């Protein structure tokens, strides 16, 4: 049976899955804020 290392699939700029998901949540919050500001500016 072949064991897979979980860190092997991570992007090179993160060291753990917890850090990856933290960055992902921050990125999504930033996108939502930018789209909200864009909508308010052009309404």
Order of alpha helices (4+ residues) and beta strands (2+ residues): alpha
